[in-house]
């Protein structure tokens, strides 16, 4: 049914080696935007640090920090406001916890300030569609970059070819900008302009995206595909998220991006025990 195949490659993120194929890595989401779609936004540096410490204690391998909501219909914030939101948080968290930090942004100035403050990775939800400059920033700092396939501006009738084309283009641009091939991670972009059926298809066919030869991040946590499939609200999607995580790991995910670290860490460990029996 599933076509899981390990990459057997390594990426160094900050001071840590991520050995793809050995296990699934868990990325904990820290939103410092007041209008997060899942209602989990934290206010203030102290609250963000406490959440970061809790996530690491629960097993997070990476923390992804974002200062602008990516939910459909959300209002964009200025670079200045986003920097004011994320930089103090990144600076404080990097002094308190010992895992790599990712900055969830598509704005080069925000990425630069975040990397200067202690982040080690850039998570670009537009996969360089908004410009290649953010890849130059990542290259300058020797940071890893996550490239997402985003269909919000270009809906696709055939989703797998569209996602593959998006990611191939992003990879090529990142390499041209000077990003090391080993520092590129790809994300098929669950949500982000895709229909419910297309999202389900991506999870089922993740192995085809894996053929691009890059580590794959899967971000299904609490997403609308779960709510619409099960008919549940944002705060009642734990089991649905667990199902997508388990099947996503079986089909090739290397990183899972989640809100509920403790529970999804256990799902990942159990899934790994089944599919990563090397």
KAVENGI-V487419 format. One line per field, one symbol per residue. burial: b if it has 9 or more other ideal C-beta (glycine too) atoms within 8 Angstrom, else e. Layout:
BEGIN
burial = ???
END
This chain:
BEGIN
burial = eeebebbebebbbbebebebbeebbbbbbbbbbebbbbeebbeeeebbbebbbbbbebbbbbbbbbbbbbeeebeebeeebbbebbbebbbbbbeebebbbbbbbebbebbbbbbebbbbbbbbbbbbbeebebbbbbbebebbbbbbbbbeeeebeebbebbbebbbbbbebbbebebeeebbbbbbbbbbbbebebbbbbbebbbebbebebbbbbbbbbbebbbebeeeebeebeebbbebbbbbbbbbbbbbbbbbbebbbebbbbbbeebbee
END
